């Protein structure tokens, strides 16, 4: 991972495809392991927010794989 830019409201990083795949696996594990009643308390956000991030990352990886 490489830090590209950091502001008071945003961080821009560069991730390898391997790092993205790790992130996908971790987010999937979190979403599929924790119960609904524990999710917000343990993670700090609603499951739906994580699912939106996961969907965006999956799109990036799918696009990357199409180009190869």
LUMVEX-579054 format. One record per atom (N, C-alpha, C): chain; atom name; y, x, z negated. Coordinates in Angstrom, 3 decimals. Layout:
BEGIN
REC, chaine, atome, c2, c1, c3
REC, A, CA, Y, X, Z
...
REM end
This chain:
BEGIN
REC, chaine, atome, c2, c1, c3
REC, A, N, -1.170, 0.836, 0.000
REC, A, CA, 0.000, 0.000, 0.000
REC, A, C, 1.242, 0.887, 0.000
REC, A, N, 2.209, 0.472, 0.767
REC, A, CA, 3.455, 1.225, 0.865
REC, A, C, 4.637, 0.286, 0.605
REC, A, N, 5.501, 0.666, -0.298
REC, A, CA, 6.714, -0.096, -0.570
REC, A, C, 7.706, 0.152, 0.560
REC, A, N, 8.143, -0.920, 1.198
REC, A, CA, 9.089, -0.819, 2.302
REC, A, C, 10.510, -1.050, 1.802
REC, A, N, 10.702, -2.146, 1.084
REC, A, CA, 12.044, -2.489, 0.593
REC, A, C, 11.917, -3.335, -0.659
REC, A, N, 12.874, -3.192, -1.555
REC, A, CA, 12.887, -3.965, -2.789
REC, A, C, 14.312, -4.429, -3.050
REC, A, N, 14.465, -5.730, -3.267
REC, A, CA, 15.755, -6.287, -3.652
REC, A, C, 15.546, -7.051, -4.963
REC, A, N, 16.595, -7.705, -5.436
REC, A, CA, 16.474, -8.462, -6.681
REC, A, C, 15.615, -9.712, -6.527
REC, A, N, 15.378, -10.148, -5.287
REC, A, CA, 14.613, -11.382, -5.064
REC, A, C, 13.402, -11.213, -4.164
REC, A, N, 13.177, -10.011, -3.625
REC, A, CA, 12.096, -9.837, -2.671
REC, A, C, 11.559, -8.413, -2.726
REC, A, N, 10.265, -8.315, -2.470
REC, A, CA, 9.637, -7.005, -2.305
REC, A, C, 8.894, -7.045, -0.977
REC, A, N, 9.134, -6.054, -0.146
REC, A, CA, 8.444, -5.952, 1.134
REC, A, C, 7.503, -4.754, 1.052
REC, A, N, 6.220, -5.022, 1.325
REC, A, CA, 5.216, -3.963, 1.276
REC, A, C, 4.413, -3.959, 2.571
REC, A, N, 3.803, -2.832, 2.845
REC, A, CA, 2.893, -2.706, 3.985
REC, A, C, 1.493, -2.532, 3.408
REC, A, N, 0.565, -3.397, 3.845
REC, A, CA, -0.814, -3.347, 3.384
REC, A, C, -1.743, -3.066, 4.553
REC, A, N, -2.788, -2.320, 4.287
REC, A, CA, -3.810, -2.110, 5.303
REC, A, C, -4.656, -3.377, 5.413
REC, A, N, -5.414, -3.489, 6.468
REC, A, CA, -6.296, -4.648, 6.635
REC, A, C, -7.337, -4.681, 5.522
REC, A, N, -7.795, -3.523, 5.078
REC, A, CA, -8.744, -3.469, 3.963
REC, A, C, -8.110, -4.000, 2.679
REC, A, N, -6.867, -3.642, 2.432
REC, A, CA, -6.167, -4.134, 1.249
REC, A, C, -5.967, -5.645, 1.326
REC, A, N, -5.660, -6.159, 2.505
REC, A, CA, -5.528, -7.603, 2.670
REC, A, C, -6.843, -8.314, 2.408
REC, A, N, -7.932, -7.747, 2.890
REC, A, CA, -9.245, -8.353, 2.655
REC, A, C, -9.605, -8.357, 1.171
REC, A, N, -9.238, -7.316, 0.449
REC, A, CA, -9.450, -7.291, -1.000
REC, A, C, -8.640, -8.397, -1.663
REC, A, N, -7.400, -8.535, -1.256
REC, A, CA, -6.531, -9.571, -1.816
REC, A, C, -7.107, -10.962, -1.562
REC, A, N, -7.626, -11.188, -0.384
REC, A, CA, -8.264, -12.465, -0.055
REC, A, C, -9.445, -12.728, -0.976
REC, A, N, -10.283, -11.731, -1.171
REC, A, CA, -11.453, -11.902, -2.040
REC, A, C, -11.056, -12.220, -3.473
REC, A, N, -10.045, -11.526, -3.971
REC, A, CA, -9.593, -11.750, -5.344
REC, A, C, -8.998, -13.155, -5.494
REC, A, N, -8.162, -13.547, -4.564
REC, A, CA, -7.550, -14.873, -4.650
REC, A, C, -8.604, -15.974, -4.531
REC, A, N, -9.573, -15.778, -3.651
REC, A, CA, -10.673, -16.743, -3.542
REC, A, C, -11.441, -16.849, -4.847
REC, A, N, -11.724, -15.726, -5.456
REC, A, CA, -12.470, -15.711, -6.720
REC, A, C, -11.703, -16.460, -7.802
REC, A, N, -10.414, -16.202, -7.900
REC, A, CA, -9.585, -16.880, -8.896
REC, A, C, -9.585, -18.384, -8.633
REC, A, N, -9.400, -18.776, -7.394
REC, A, CA, -9.319, -20.198, -7.065
REC, A, C, -10.642, -20.923, -7.267
REC, A, N, -11.745, -20.227, -7.063
REC, A, CA, -13.061, -20.870, -7.145
REC, A, C, -13.743, -20.716, -8.496
REC, A, N, -13.162, -19.948, -9.398
REC, A, CA, -13.807, -19.695, -10.686
REC, A, C, -13.175, -20.477, -11.821
REC, A, N, -11.873, -20.533, -11.853
REC, A, CA, -11.181, -21.182, -12.967
REC, A, C, -11.196, -22.700, -12.822
REC, A, N, -11.353, -23.375, -13.952
REC, A, CA, -11.330, -24.836, -13.926
REC, A, C, -9.895, -25.322, -13.746
REC, A, N, -9.757, -26.558, -13.306
REC, A, CA, -8.427, -27.128, -13.098
REC, A, C, -7.609, -27.143, -14.387
REC, A, N, -8.250, -27.423, -15.490
REC, A, CA, -7.518, -27.512, -16.756
REC, A, C, -7.006, -26.159, -17.232
REC, A, N, -7.691, -25.078, -16.874
REC, A, CA, -7.289, -23.729, -17.284
REC, A, C, -6.375, -23.031, -16.286
REC, A, N, -6.359, -23.484, -15.063
REC, A, CA, -5.756, -22.708, -13.985
REC, A, C, -4.298, -22.348, -14.247
REC, A, N, -3.445, -23.324, -14.415
REC, A, CA, -2.008, -23.068, -14.588
REC, A, C, -1.744, -22.220, -15.833
REC, A, N, -2.448, -22.495, -16.907
REC, A, CA, -2.237, -21.744, -18.144
REC, A, C, -2.657, -20.290, -18.002
REC, A, N, -3.726, -20.039, -17.280
REC, A, CA, -4.244, -18.674, -17.175
REC, A, C, -3.598, -17.860, -16.062
REC, A, N, -3.212, -18.517, -14.979
REC, A, CA, -2.663, -17.796, -13.832
REC, A, C, -1.139, -17.865, -13.789
REC, A, N, -0.585, -18.940, -14.294
REC, A, CA, 0.869, -19.075, -14.330
REC, A, C, 1.456, -19.878, -13.193
REC, A, N, 0.619, -20.264, -12.249
REC, A, CA, 1.046, -21.116, -11.134
REC, A, C, -0.067, -22.120, -10.855
REC, A, N, 0.272, -23.155, -10.111
REC, A, CA, -0.741, -24.150, -9.739
REC, A, C, -1.663, -23.592, -8.659
REC, A, N, -2.879, -24.072, -8.643
REC, A, CA, -3.885, -23.651, -7.663
REC, A, C, -3.361, -23.811, -6.233
REC, A, N, -2.613, -24.874, -5.983
REC, A, CA, -2.099, -25.139, -4.639
REC, A, C, -1.189, -24.016, -4.148
REC, A, N, -0.420, -23.424, -5.055
REC, A, CA, 0.457, -22.310, -4.668
REC, A, C, -0.360, -21.103, -4.224
REC, A, N, -1.421, -20.821, -4.947
REC, A, CA, -2.310, -19.711, -4.578
REC, A, C, -2.990, -20.010, -3.242
REC, A, N, -3.392, -21.254, -3.051
REC, A, CA, -4.063, -21.624, -1.805
REC, A, C, -3.132, -21.464, -0.603
REC, A, N, -1.851, -21.751, -0.761
REC, A, CA, -0.894, -21.561, 0.330
REC, A, C, -0.737, -20.080, 0.673
REC, A, N, -0.655, -19.244, -0.355
REC, A, CA, -0.567, -17.797, -0.129
REC, A, C, -1.830, -17.301, 0.558
REC, A, N, -2.969, -17.752, 0.070
REC, A, CA, -4.251, -17.356, 0.652
REC, A, C, -4.351, -17.772, 2.117
REC, A, N, -3.894, -18.956, 2.420
REC, A, CA, -3.900, -19.434, 3.804
REC, A, C, -3.029, -18.555, 4.700
REC, A, N, -1.870, -18.170, 4.214
REC, A, CA, -0.972, -17.305, 4.990
REC, A, C, -1.600, -15.939, 5.236
REC, A, N, -2.215, -15.385, 4.221
REC, A, CA, -2.857, -14.072, 4.373
REC, A, C, -4.023, -14.164, 5.340
REC, A, N, -4.797, -15.233, 5.243
REC, A, CA, -5.918, -15.430, 6.176
REC, A, C, -5.440, -15.493, 7.616
REC, A, N, -4.316, -16.147, 7.853
REC, A, CA, -3.758, -16.232, 9.206
REC, A, C, -3.396, -14.851, 9.734
REC, A, N, -2.811, -14.027, 8.885
REC, A, CA, -2.444, -12.665, 9.285
REC, A, C, -3.692, -11.873, 9.656
REC, A, N, -4.722, -11.970, 8.837
REC, A, CA, -5.959, -11.227, 9.091
REC, A, C, -6.634, -11.734, 10.364
REC, A, N, -6.668, -13.043, 10.551
REC, A, CA, -7.267, -13.601, 11.772
REC, A, C, -6.517, -13.137, 13.007
REC, A, N, -5.191, -13.134, 12.941
REC, A, CA, -4.374, -12.649, 14.053
REC, A, C, -4.652, -11.181, 14.325
REC, A, N, -4.759, -10.378, 13.279
REC, A, CA, -5.065, -8.959, 13.411
REC, A, C, -6.413, -8.782, 14.113
REC, A, N, -7.407, -9.552, 13.700
REC, A, CA, -8.755, -9.408, 14.265
REC, A, C, -8.814, -9.853, 15.732
REC, A, N, -7.979, -10.773, 16.142
REC, A, CA, -7.936, -11.217, 17.531
REC, A, C, -7.425, -10.128, 18.455
REC, A, N, -6.563, -9.261, 17.945
REC, A, CA, -5.956, -8.222, 18.753
REC, A, C, -6.890, -7.059, 19.013
REC, A, N, -7.965, -6.964, 18.252
REC, A, CA, -8.899, -5.828, 18.415
REC, A, C, -9.900, -6.067, 19.505
REM end
